[in-house]
């Protein structure tokens, strides 16, 4: 009889499934959006009338767009410099490792519910 650990098998299956099913472009877009939100400051003082509010909004949107383009150009440079380690491949591996760890954790917890107390 073959003795295969179920948690190891579940981890492998979860990694393979999530590696193939994840859409890295969506995750990269969300990470870029979060980074731009952190880097570009929000509303500040001096917005007492509608003209200043709209002017500041245009400045902020311009800053956001330029930062997003900078980040995307750095990602393109990374992909050209390290073609064997493409940023979307890194996202796939991270999601796969996370799914594998969660599957192993869930299997161990499920098994511990039915384990006999000795």
N, C-alpha and C positions, 0 to 999 in steps of 0.2 A: 504494500500500500504506500502511496506517495504521501509524504507529510509536507504539505505546502501551507505556509502560514497565510491565513485569510487576510490579515491586515496588510501584509506585504503585497498580496495580489490586488486588493482593493486600491492600495496606493499606486500601484503600477497602472491599473486601469484608469484611475482618476487622472493621473498625469497624462496618459496618452489621449484620453477623451478631451480634456481641457486644452491641451497643446494644439490639437487639431481644430477645435471648435471656437476658440477665442478669436476675436477680431481686434488685432493689436492697434489698428488705426484709430478705433474709437477710444481705446484706453490712452493712447498717446495724445490724442486731441484733448481729452479730459485733463491729463496731467499738465499739458501746456497751458490750458485755461487756468488751472489752479496756480501754476507758477506765475503766470502773468498777473493774476489777482493779488498774489503776495508781493511781487516786485513793484508793480505800478501803484502809487498811492491813490487813495480814494478822494472823496470830496474834501475840500479844505475851507479855510476862511476866505472872506472876500466875495461871497456869492450873494450879495444882498438884493440885487435886482436881476431881472430876467436876462438882460444882455450878458452880464458877467457869468451867470449860471450856464448859459448856452456856450459862451466862449470857453469856459473851463471844461465843459463837457466835450467840446471839440478837441481841446488840448489833451484831455485824458484819453479819449478814443484814439487819437493819433499816437500817443505814447504806447497804448495797449497794442495797437496794430504793429508798430515798429518793433516792440519787444517780442511779439509773437513771430514775426518774420525773422528776427535775429535768432531765436531759439530754433526755428525750423531750419535755418541755414546752417547752424551748428550741428544739427542732427544729420543733415546732408553731408557735411564735411566728415563727420564721424563715420558715416556709412561708406564714404569713398576711401577714407584712411584705413578703416578696419572692415573690409567687405565680409570677412568670415565671422564677424560679430555684429551683425546688423541690429539696429535698435529694436526693430519689430521682433527679431528672434530672441533678444533679451527679454522682451515683454512676454513672449510665449513661454520661455523657460520659467520666469518668475511665477506666472499664473499656474503652470504645471506643478511646480514645487509646492505652491500654496495649496492647490487642490489635493495633491498627494498627502501632504501633512495633515490636512483636515480629514481626509478619508481614513488615514491610519488612526488618528485620534478618535474618530467616531467609531471605528471598529473595536478599538481597545475599550472604549467606554461601554459599548454595547455588550462586549464579551464579559466585562466586569459585572454587569447587571445580572448575568446568569451564572456566574462562577460560584462555586460552592465556597462557603466560609469554612476554613480549616482551622 
